[in-house]
């Protein structure tokens, strides 16, 4: 029997729907697998933080162990700073690319290859960390050395993440080719900028690992230059903060206004913030080397000014997001100067997390100005102030927005309703309160001179005793954080088991008050910014790295544990 035209069209439509379902399933699987690796690392690392604070207090001699403490500090740092952030960002990116560009994924095989390379690298590094063969902190500065398996794992982890970077760039370029002149969706533009940032700035740590640390740990060379290692690592060290932070900003710009019942105040301002974070993420690493003698004062001063510049996109973000929230509150009936605040959707996890994140970002950002200041840094260098600051910025502002993103994503990926929205809100409040209870006294004892990283405090007994009350408070805060983190994991697990269907499984992103149909080329393309990044990296790190080869550095350290 001949096939009618209607039957042909129906068959084509069914095939299209079937293909789209398969494509969505692939993107969702990539997103879930990546994010669950990240959140699994988060769950493993959480109790290690509580353990460290308990040991440092000196109140629990039964659990005192230098080797266990060193392994816990290193594992906690690596799993939280690298594994949680990178795998979450990759999963978030795969979901974003599919649902904003609405095109067939470029190469699922390529994406899965990167995922497995990064996962194998993570397992290699984690095995060394958990067996006390890599107690070198998350910065792994030489001359402290780890087992070769740790460095090989780190290299594989980073290389695997580069597959994701390439994927995001290719997806955006394919979309631009198919949609000439149109504005790339804001959340995808920011995701791709972040992928480019990581590609460029992770080169420093990768060069250090591949050309210095792996050869030394395998016995291929006998000495290592710590000054060169620290310089290469600084190329990555602070840029990674913005790699962490940009996805948090993406949630604030592209998801929060819609969840709050309003619109984004300005699409263009968000794009400006992203390109500024991209460019100014490079000339800032030397503020971690202010006390190092290998770099000249002029280069450190240049990086100090670069560090101050990143405050500009942060202020832009704060203004734009708060303006978007105010718009939402006023649309919901808010009156007067501050009446809109009470009208916000405080019961929505994304809105709540965004407000709490901005509060932590405000105070954490001001603390960062102290770290960045050439003179004032001397007062807090290697004290408890430093980890207090980055816990407030990363563990506070950034991670709480990862929670918010997960609460928004899980129902859309699983097609099942979030198991408990009230529990999600309680968990977010607990994380906020716990983070403040940990970091506020931590800042104080840092100013009082307590050193970071060490497991005990063999100093003047009266000085060490003055720190104890603050550490007791920190133990309480850490316990709240651990409980909050496990509540988060439980809510996601139970969402998978929930039998209630999600009523709104299709992602809908925020649009601007004046949504642009087209934006300036510089805010919608990658080429110029890639060239600018290359030039800025050459200016900021060219001579500081090459000097080690031209001038030589006496006293290179022999390898050893």
VEXDREN-2710 file (C-alpha; in Angstrom, 1 decimal):
% VEXDREN-2710
k/r/px/py/pz
1/UNK/0.0/0.0/0.0
2/UNK/1.4/3.4/-0.9
3/UNK/2.3/5.7/2.0
4/UNK/0.3/8.9/2.1
5/UNK/1.8/12.4/2.6
6/UNK/0.3/12.6/6.1
7/UNK/1.7/9.3/7.1
8/UNK/5.2/10.4/5.9
9/UNK/5.0/13.6/7.9
10/UNK/3.8/11.7/11.0
11/UNK/6.7/9.2/10.6
12/UNK/9.2/12.0/10.2
13/UNK/7.8/13.8/13.2
14/UNK/8.0/10.6/15.3
15/UNK/11.6/10.0/14.1
16/UNK/12.5/13.6/15.0
17/UNK/10.9/13.3/18.5
18/UNK/12.7/10.0/19.0
19/UNK/16.1/11.5/18.0
20/UNK/15.5/14.5/20.2
21/UNK/14.7/12.2/23.1
22/UNK/17.9/10.2/22.6
23/UNK/19.9/13.5/22.3
24/UNK/18.4/14.8/25.5
25/UNK/19.0/11.5/27.3
26/UNK/22.7/11.6/26.3
27/UNK/23.1/15.2/27.5
28/UNK/21.3/14.5/30.7
29/UNK/23.4/11.4/31.4
30/UNK/26.6/13.4/30.8
31/UNK/25.3/16.1/33.2
32/UNK/24.3/13.6/35.9
33/UNK/27.4/11.5/35.8
34/UNK/29.7/14.5/36.0
35/UNK/27.7/16.2/38.8
36/UNK/27.4/13.0/40.8
37/UNK/31.2/12.5/40.6
38/UNK/31.6/16.0/41.9
39/UNK/29.0/15.7/44.7
40/UNK/30.4/12.3/45.7
41/UNK/33.8/13.9/46.2
42/UNK/32.1/16.6/48.2
43/UNK/30.4/14.1/50.5
44/UNK/33.8/12.3/51.0
45/UNK/35.6/15.6/51.8
46/UNK/33.1/17.1/54.2
47/UNK/33.9/15.1/57.3
48/UNK/37.6/15.7/56.7
49/UNK/37.1/19.4/57.3
50/UNK/35.4/18.8/60.6
51/UNK/38.3/16.4/61.6
52/UNK/40.9/19.1/60.8
53/UNK/39.2/21.7/62.9
54/UNK/38.9/19.3/65.8
55/UNK/42.5/18.3/65.6
56/UNK/43.8/21.9/65.4
57/UNK/41.8/22.8/68.6
58/UNK/43.9/20.4/70.6
59/UNK/40.9/19.3/72.6
60/UNK/40.8/15.8/71.2
61/UNK/44.2/14.2/71.7
62/UNK/42.8/10.7/71.0
63/UNK/42.4/11.6/67.3
64/UNK/45.7/13.5/67.0
65/UNK/47.8/12.0/64.1
66/UNK/50.1/14.1/62.0
67/UNK/50.0/11.7/59.1
68/UNK/46.2/11.4/59.1
69/UNK/45.8/15.1/59.5
70/UNK/48.2/15.9/56.6
71/UNK/46.3/13.3/54.4
72/UNK/42.9/14.8/55.4
73/UNK/44.0/18.4/54.7
74/UNK/45.4/17.4/51.2
75/UNK/42.4/15.2/50.3
76/UNK/39.8/17.7/51.5
77/UNK/41.4/20.5/49.5
78/UNK/41.8/18.5/46.2
79/UNK/38.3/17.0/46.3
80/UNK/36.6/20.3/47.2
81/UNK/38.6/22.7/45.1
82/UNK/39.3/20.6/42.0
83/UNK/37.0/17.6/41.8
84/UNK/33.7/19.0/43.1
85/UNK/34.0/22.3/41.1
86/UNK/35.3/20.8/37.8
87/UNK/32.9/17.9/37.5
88/UNK/29.9/20.1/38.6
89/UNK/30.9/22.8/36.0
90/UNK/31.2/20.2/33.2
91/UNK/27.8/18.6/34.0
92/UNK/26.2/22.0/34.3
93/UNK/27.8/22.9/30.9
94/UNK/26.5/19.9/29.1
95/UNK/23.0/20.5/30.3
96/UNK/23.2/24.2/29.4
97/UNK/24.6/23.6/25.9
98/UNK/21.8/21.2/24.9
99/UNK/18.9/23.2/26.3
100/UNK/20.0/26.7/25.2
101/UNK/21.4/25.9/21.8
102/UNK/18.8/23.3/21.0
103/UNK/21.0/21.4/18.6
104/UNK/22.3/17.9/18.2
105/UNK/25.4/17.4/20.5
106/UNK/28.6/17.6/18.5
107/UNK/30.2/14.3/19.6
108/UNK/28.9/12.3/22.6
109/UNK/31.9/9.9/22.2
110/UNK/34.3/12.8/22.5
111/UNK/32.5/14.1/25.7
112/UNK/32.5/10.6/27.3
113/UNK/36.1/10.1/26.5
114/UNK/37.0/13.3/28.4
115/UNK/34.7/12.3/31.3
116/UNK/36.5/8.9/31.7
117/UNK/40.0/10.4/31.4
118/UNK/39.1/12.9/34.1
119/UNK/37.5/10.2/36.3
120/UNK/40.5/7.8/36.0
121/UNK/42.8/10.7/36.8
122/UNK/40.6/11.5/39.9
123/UNK/40.7/7.9/41.1
124/UNK/44.5/7.8/40.7
125/UNK/45.1/11.0/42.6
126/UNK/42.5/10.1/45.3
127/UNK/44.1/6.7/45.9
128/UNK/47.5/8.4/46.5
129/UNK/45.9/11.0/48.8
130/UNK/43.9/8.5/50.9
131/UNK/46.9/6.2/51.4
132/UNK/49.2/9.0/52.6
133/UNK/51.3/9.1/49.5
134/UNK/50.4/12.6/48.5
135/UNK/50.2/14.7/51.6
136/UNK/51.3/17.8/49.8
137/UNK/48.2/20.0/50.2
138/UNK/46.0/21.0/47.3
139/UNK/48.7/23.4/46.0
140/UNK/51.3/20.6/45.9
141/UNK/54.2/23.0/46.1
142/UNK/57.7/21.4/45.9
143/UNK/60.1/20.6/47.5
144/UNK/57.4/18.5/49.2
145/UNK/56.8/15.6/46.8
146/UNK/54.0/13.1/46.3
147/UNK/54.0/9.7/44.7
148/UNK/54.1/9.8/40.9
149/UNK/50.6/8.4/40.7
150/UNK/49.2/11.6/42.2
151/UNK/50.8/13.8/39.6
152/UNK/49.8/11.5/36.8
153/UNK/46.2/11.5/38.1
154/UNK/46.2/15.3/38.3
155/UNK/47.5/15.6/34.7
156/UNK/44.8/13.1/33.4
157/UNK/42.1/15.0/35.4
158/UNK/43.0/18.3/33.7
159/UNK/43.4/16.8/30.3
160/UNK/40.0/15.2/30.6
161/UNK/38.5/18.6/31.5
162/UNK/40.0/20.0/28.3
163/UNK/37.7/17.8/26.3
164/UNK/34.8/19.5/27.9
165/UNK/36.3/22.9/27.1
166/UNK/36.7/22.0/23.5
167/UNK/33.1/20.6/23.5
168/UNK/31.7/23.9/24.7
169/UNK/33.6/26.0/22.3
170/UNK/32.7/23.8/19.3
171/UNK/29.0/23.8/20.3
172/UNK/28.9/27.6/20.5
173/UNK/30.7/28.0/17.2
174/UNK/28.3/25.6/15.5
175/UNK/25.4/27.5/16.8
176/UNK/26.8/30.8/15.6
177/UNK/27.4/29.4/12.2
178/UNK/23.8/28.2/12.0
179/UNK/22.4/31.5/13.5
180/UNK/24.5/34.4/12.0
181/UNK/24.0/37.7/13.7
182/UNK/21.9/36.4/16.6
183/UNK/23.0/36.8/20.2
184/UNK/24.3/33.6/21.8
185/UNK/22.2/32.8/24.8
186/UNK/23.7/34.5/27.8
187/UNK/24.2/31.4/29.9
188/UNK/25.9/29.6/27.0
189/UNK/28.1/32.6/26.3
190/UNK/29.3/32.6/30.0
191/UNK/29.8/28.9/30.0
192/UNK/32.0/29.1/26.9
193/UNK/34.0/32.0/28.3
194/UNK/34.6/29.9/31.4
195/UNK/35.7/27.0/29.2
196/UNK/38.2/29.2/27.5
197/UNK/39.4/30.6/30.8
198/UNK/40.1/27.1/32.1
199/UNK/41.9/26.1/28.8
200/UNK/44.3/29.0/29.0
201/UNK/44.9/29.3/32.7
202/UNK/45.2/25.6/33.6
203/UNK/48.3/25.4/31.3
204/UNK/50.5/26.8/34.1
205/UNK/49.8/24.0/36.6
206/UNK/49.8/21.4/33.8
207/UNK/53.3/22.5/32.7
208/UNK/54.5/22.3/36.3
209/UNK/53.1/18.8/36.7
210/UNK/54.1/17.3/33.3
211/UNK/57.6/18.9/33.0
212/UNK/58.7/19.1/36.6
213/UNK/56.8/17.1/39.1
214/UNK/56.2/13.8/37.2
215/UNK/59.8/13.6/35.9
216/UNK/61.2/14.2/39.4
217/UNK/58.8/11.8/41.1
218/UNK/59.7/9.1/38.6
219/UNK/63.4/9.6/39.1
220/UNK/64.0/10.9/35.5
221/UNK/65.7/14.1/36.8
222/UNK/67.4/14.7/40.2
223/UNK/66.5/18.3/41.0
224/UNK/63.5/20.7/40.9
225/UNK/63.3/24.5/41.0
226/UNK/60.6/25.4/43.5
227/UNK/60.6/29.0/42.3
228/UNK/59.7/28.1/38.8
229/UNK/57.1/25.6/40.1
230/UNK/55.4/28.2/42.3
231/UNK/55.4/30.7/39.4
232/UNK/53.8/28.2/37.0
233/UNK/51.2/27.2/39.6
234/UNK/50.3/30.9/40.3
235/UNK/49.3/31.1/36.6
236/UNK/46.5/28.7/37.5
237/UNK/46.0/29.2/41.2
238/UNK/43.9/32.3/41.3
239/UNK/42.3/32.0/37.9
240/UNK/40.7/28.9/39.1
241/UNK/38.7/31.0/41.6
242/UNK/36.9/32.6/38.6
243/UNK/36.5/29.2/36.9
244/UNK/34.6/28.2/40.1
245/UNK/32.7/31.4/40.4
246/UNK/31.4/32.0/36.9
247/UNK/28.9/29.1/37.1
248/UNK/27.6/30.6/40.3
249/UNK/27.2/34.0/38.5
250/UNK/25.5/32.2/35.6
251/UNK/22.8/30.9/38.0
252/UNK/22.4/34.4/39.4
253/UNK/22.0/35.9/35.9
254/UNK/20.2/33.3/34.0
255/UNK/18.1/31.3/36.4
256/UNK/17.5/33.3/39.6
257/UNK/15.5/36.2/38.0
258/UNK/13.1/33.8/36.4
259/UNK/12.7/31.8/39.6
260/UNK/12.1/35.1/41.4
261/UNK/9.3/35.9/39.1
262/UNK/11.0/38.8/37.2
263/UNK/13.6/39.5/34.6
264/UNK/17.3/40.1/34.3
265/UNK/18.1/43.8/34.7
266/UNK/20.7/43.8/31.9
267/UNK/22.0/41.1/29.5
268/UNK/24.8/43.3/28.2
269/UNK/26.1/44.1/31.7
270/UNK/26.3/40.4/32.4
271/UNK/28.4/39.8/29.3
272/UNK/30.7/42.6/30.2
273/UNK/31.2/41.0/33.6
274/UNK/32.1/37.7/32.0
275/UNK/34.7/39.0/29.6
276/UNK/36.3/41.1/32.3
277/UNK/36.6/38.1/34.6
278/UNK/38.1/36.2/31.7
279/UNK/40.8/38.8/30.9
280/UNK/41.6/39.9/34.5
281/UNK/41.8/36.3/35.7
282/UNK/45.4/36.2/34.5
283/UNK/47.5/39.1/35.8
284/UNK/46.7/38.3/39.4
285/UNK/48.5/35.1/40.4
286/UNK/51.6/36.9/41.9
287/UNK/49.6/38.1/44.9
288/UNK/50.2/34.5/46.1
289/UNK/53.9/35.1/45.7
290/UNK/54.3/38.4/47.5
291/UNK/56.6/36.8/50.0
292/UNK/58.6/34.8/47.4
293/UNK/62.0/36.2/46.6
294/UNK/62.1/34.8/43.0
295/UNK/59.9/37.5/41.5
296/UNK/60.7/41.2/41.3
297/UNK/58.6/43.8/43.1
298/UNK/57.4/45.4/39.9
299/UNK/55.8/42.2/38.6
300/UNK/54.1/41.7/42.0
301/UNK/52.8/45.3/41.8
302/UNK/51.4/44.7/38.3
303/UNK/49.6/41.6/39.5
304/UNK/48.3/43.6/42.5
305/UNK/46.6/46.1/40.2
306/UNK/45.2/43.2/38.1
307/UNK/43.8/41.6/41.3
308/UNK/42.0/44.9/42.2
309/UNK/40.5/45.0/38.7
310/UNK/38.5/41.8/39.3
311/UNK/36.5/43.8/41.8
312/UNK/34.9/45.7/38.9
313/UNK/33.0/42.7/37.4
314/UNK/32.1/41.6/40.9
315/UNK/30.5/45.0/41.6
316/UNK/28.7/44.8/38.2
317/UNK/27.4/41.4/39.1
318/UNK/26.3/42.5/42.6
319/UNK/24.5/45.6/41.1
320/UNK/22.8/43.7/38.2
321/UNK/21.6/40.7/40.3
322/UNK/20.3/43.0/43.2
323/UNK/18.5/45.2/40.6
324/UNK/16.9/42.0/39.1
325/UNK/15.8/40.9/42.6
326/UNK/14.4/44.4/43.3
327/UNK/12.4/44.3/40.0
328/UNK/11.0/40.9/41.0
329/UNK/10.0/42.1/44.4
330/UNK/8.3/45.2/43.1
331/UNK/6.4/43.1/40.5
332/UNK/5.2/41.1/43.4
333/UNK/3.9/44.2/45.2
334/UNK/6.8/45.5/47.1
335/UNK/6.6/49.2/48.0
336/UNK/8.9/51.8/49.5
337/UNK/12.7/51.8/49.6
338/UNK/13.1/48.2/51.0
339/UNK/9.6/46.8/50.9
340/UNK/10.5/44.7/47.8
341/UNK/12.9/42.5/49.9
342/UNK/10.0/41.0/51.9
343/UNK/8.1/40.2/48.7
344/UNK/10.8/38.0/47.3
345/UNK/10.3/34.3/47.0
346/UNK/12.2/33.3/50.1
347/UNK/10.8/29.8/49.8
348/UNK/12.3/29.2/46.4
349/UNK/15.8/27.5/46.9
350/UNK/17.4/29.4/44.0
351/UNK/16.2/32.8/45.2
352/UNK/17.2/32.0/48.8
353/UNK/20.6/30.7/47.8
354/UNK/21.2/33.7/45.6
355/UNK/20.5/36.2/48.4
356/UNK/22.7/34.3/50.9
357/UNK/25.5/34.0/48.3
358/UNK/25.5/37.7/47.7
359/UNK/25.8/38.4/51.4
360/UNK/28.8/36.1/51.7
361/UNK/30.4/37.5/48.5
362/UNK/30.2/41.0/49.9
363/UNK/32.1/40.2/53.0
364/UNK/34.4/37.7/51.4
365/UNK/35.2/40.1/48.6
366/UNK/36.3/42.8/51.1
367/UNK/38.6/40.2/52.8
368/UNK/40.1/39.5/49.4
369/UNK/41.2/43.1/49.0
370/UNK/43.3/42.6/52.1
371/UNK/44.9/39.5/50.5
372/UNK/45.6/41.4/47.3
373/UNK/47.2/44.4/48.9
374/UNK/51.0/44.3/48.7
375/UNK/51.5/45.7/52.2
376/UNK/48.5/44.4/54.1
377/UNK/49.1/40.9/52.9
378/UNK/52.2/40.7/55.1
379/UNK/49.9/40.8/58.2
380/UNK/47.9/37.8/57.2
381/UNK/50.3/35.8/55.0
382/UNK/50.1/32.0/55.9
383/UNK/47.7/32.7/58.8
384/UNK/44.2/31.3/59.3
385/UNK/42.8/34.5/57.6
386/UNK/43.7/33.0/54.2
387/UNK/41.7/29.7/54.4
388/UNK/38.9/31.6/56.1
389/UNK/38.7/34.0/53.1
390/UNK/38.6/31.3/50.5
391/UNK/36.2/29.1/52.4
392/UNK/33.8/32.1/52.6
393/UNK/34.2/32.8/48.8
394/UNK/34.3/29.3/47.5
395/UNK/32.7/27.2/50.2
396/UNK/30.2/29.9/50.9
397/UNK/29.2/32.0/47.8
398/UNK/30.1/29.4/45.1
399/UNK/29.1/26.1/46.6
400/UNK/25.8/27.4/47.8
401/UNK/25.0/28.4/44.2
402/UNK/26.0/24.9/43.1
403/UNK/23.4/23.6/45.6
404/UNK/20.8/26.0/44.1
405/UNK/21.7/24.9/40.6
406/UNK/21.3/21.2/41.6
407/UNK/17.9/21.8/43.2
408/UNK/16.8/23.4/39.9
409/UNK/18.4/20.9/37.6
410/UNK/17.5/17.6/39.3
411/UNK/13.8/17.7/38.7
412/UNK/14.4/18.7/35.1
413/UNK/16.9/16.0/34.4
414/UNK/15.1/13.2/36.3
415/UNK/11.5/14.4/35.5
416/UNK/10.7/13.9/39.1
417/UNK/9.7/16.5/41.6
418/UNK/12.3/17.7/44.1
419/UNK/11.8/15.4/47.1
420/UNK/11.5/18.2/49.7
421/UNK/11.7/22.0/49.0
422/UNK/11.3/22.9/52.7
423/UNK/14.3/20.6/53.4
424/UNK/16.3/22.3/50.7
425/UNK/15.6/25.7/52.2
426/UNK/16.6/24.4/55.7
427/UNK/19.8/23.0/54.2
428/UNK/20.7/26.3/52.6
429/UNK/20.2/28.2/55.8
430/UNK/22.2/25.7/57.7
431/UNK/25.1/26.0/55.2
432/UNK/25.0/29.8/55.4
433/UNK/24.9/29.9/59.2
434/UNK/27.5/27.1/59.5
435/UNK/29.9/28.8/57.1
436/UNK/29.7/32.1/59.1
437/UNK/30.3/30.2/62.4
438/UNK/33.4/28.6/60.8
439/UNK/34.9/31.6/59.0
440/UNK/34.2/34.5/61.3
441/UNK/36.4/33.2/64.2
442/UNK/38.8/31.8/61.6
443/UNK/39.4/35.3/60.3
444/UNK/39.9/36.6/63.9
445/UNK/42.5/34.0/64.9
446/UNK/44.3/34.6/61.7
447/UNK/44.7/38.2/62.7
448/UNK/45.8/36.9/66.1
449/UNK/48.6/35.1/64.3
450/UNK/47.5/31.5/64.1
451/UNK/49.3/29.7/61.2
452/UNK/47.4/27.8/58.6
453/UNK/47.8/24.1/57.7
454/UNK/49.7/22.9/60.8
455/UNK/48.1/20.2/62.9
456/UNK/49.2/21.5/66.3
457/UNK/50.3/24.9/67.7
458/UNK/53.7/24.5/69.5
459/UNK/53.9/28.2/70.4
460/UNK/53.7/30.3/73.5
461/UNK/51.1/28.5/75.6
462/UNK/49.2/31.8/76.5
463/UNK/48.9/32.7/72.8
464/UNK/47.8/29.3/71.8
465/UNK/45.3/29.2/74.6
466/UNK/43.7/32.4/73.4
467/UNK/42.8/30.7/70.2
468/UNK/40.9/27.8/71.8
469/UNK/37.5/29.5/72.4
470/UNK/37.4/30.5/68.7
471/UNK/38.2/26.9/67.7
472/UNK/35.4/25.5/69.8
473/UNK/33.0/27.8/67.9
474/UNK/34.5/26.6/64.6
475/UNK/33.9/23.0/65.6
476/UNK/30.2/23.8/66.0
477/UNK/30.1/25.5/62.6
478/UNK/31.9/22.6/60.9
479/UNK/29.4/20.1/62.4
480/UNK/26.5/22.2/61.0
481/UNK/28.2/22.3/57.6
482/UNK/28.6/18.5/57.6
483/UNK/25.0/17.9/58.5
484/UNK/23.9/20.4/55.9
485/UNK/26.0/18.8/53.2
486/UNK/24.6/15.3/53.9
487/UNK/21.0/16.7/53.9
488/UNK/21.8/18.1/50.4
489/UNK/23.0/14.7/49.2
490/UNK/20.0/13.0/50.7
491/UNK/17.6/15.3/49.0
492/UNK/19.1/14.6/45.6
493/UNK/19.1/10.8/46.2
494/UNK/15.5/10.9/47.3
495/UNK/14.5/12.9/44.2
496/UNK/15.7/10.1/42.1
497/UNK/13.4/7.8/44.1
498/UNK/10.5/10.2/44.1
499/UNK/7.4/8.9/42.3
500/UNK/5.9/12.4/41.8
501/UNK/6.4/13.8/38.3
502/UNK/8.0/17.2/37.9
503/UNK/5.2/19.5/36.5
504/UNK/7.7/21.8/34.7
505/UNK/10.6/19.6/33.4
506/UNK/11.5/22.0/30.5
507/UNK/14.3/24.4/31.5
508/UNK/13.2/28.1/31.0
509/UNK/15.9/30.7/31.4
510/UNK/15.6/34.3/32.4
511/UNK/15.3/37.0/29.8
512/UNK/16.3/40.6/30.2
513/UNK/14.0/43.6/30.7
514/UNK/15.1/44.7/27.2
515/UNK/16.2/41.4/25.7
516/UNK/18.7/42.1/22.9
517/UNK/18.2/40.5/19.5
518/UNK/21.8/41.3/18.7
519/UNK/24.7/42.4/20.8
520/UNK/28.0/44.0/20.0
521/UNK/30.4/41.5/18.4
522/UNK/32.9/41.7/21.2
523/UNK/30.1/40.5/23.6
524/UNK/29.1/37.7/21.3
525/UNK/32.3/36.1/20.0
526/UNK/35.5/34.4/21.2
527/UNK/38.3/35.3/18.8
528/UNK/39.2/38.8/20.0
529/UNK/39.2/37.7/23.7
530/UNK/41.4/34.7/22.9
531/UNK/44.0/36.9/21.3
532/UNK/43.7/39.4/24.2
533/UNK/44.2/36.6/26.7
534/UNK/47.2/35.3/24.9
535/UNK/48.8/38.8/24.9
536/UNK/47.9/39.4/28.5
537/UNK/49.4/36.0/29.5
538/UNK/52.6/36.8/27.6
539/UNK/52.9/40.2/29.3
540/UNK/52.1/38.9/32.8
541/UNK/54.1/35.6/32.7
542/UNK/56.5/35.7/29.8
543/UNK/59.5/37.3/31.4
544/UNK/58.8/36.0/35.0
545/UNK/59.0/32.4/33.7
546/UNK/61.8/32.8/31.1
547/UNK/64.0/34.4/33.7
548/UNK/64.5/31.0/35.4
549/UNK/66.1/29.7/32.2
550/UNK/68.1/32.9/31.4
551/UNK/69.4/33.7/34.9
552/UNK/69.4/30.3/36.6
553/UNK/68.3/29.8/40.1
554/UNK/70.9/28.5/42.5
555/UNK/69.8/26.1/45.2
556/UNK/67.4/24.0/43.2
557/UNK/66.1/21.4/45.6
558/UNK/66.9/17.7/45.4
559/UNK/63.9/15.4/45.2
560/UNK/62.7/13.8/48.3
561/UNK/59.6/13.3/50.5
END
